[in-house]
Amino acid sequence: MRKTLITLTILFVGAVSQASLVEVAMTAKMTNIDSDFKQCLETNMTQLGMQGCADAANSDYRSALADMSTEMVSSFSDDENAAAKLAKMAVSEQNWANYVTSTCEFANMDSVGGSIHNLDMVMCENKKIAARIKELISIYNNFLNQ
């Protein structure tokens, strides 16, 4: 009984540590993206410059989201329900992408046709991606702690 408890404790601590490492790494990555974006805006005050800053942040956020998705998939490797989780994750990702598109389009309806519309759309998407990464971190932590 004691050996089982020690083994379970070690497994639990290992999972929490892995979850914590991923959370810390992803949070640091997002903090760096935000910092880089703010620095970029300080030196690019034109609309074209701001668009470039937002586009660069978008690329970085998409990369961070891909990294988080890779971590999620990796967490399924030893799971007997891996195929089902991968299928659900794929559906979730597609639904999320549709949500982002429709929500950002709705939120920025008033700027359609204007020169600021693309910037508005990218800024909206960046906020949604950052929120999605945080959401995936929470789901990831739940998977590892089950």
Secondary structure, DSSP 8 states (H G I E B T S, - for coil): -HHHHHHHHHHHHHHHHHHHHHHHHHHHHHHHHHHHHHHHHHH--SHHHHHHHHHHHHHHHHHHHHHHHHHHHHHTTT-TTHHHHHHHHHHHHHHHHHHHHHHHHHHTGGGTTSTTHHHHHHHHHHHHHHHHHHHHHHHHHHHHT-
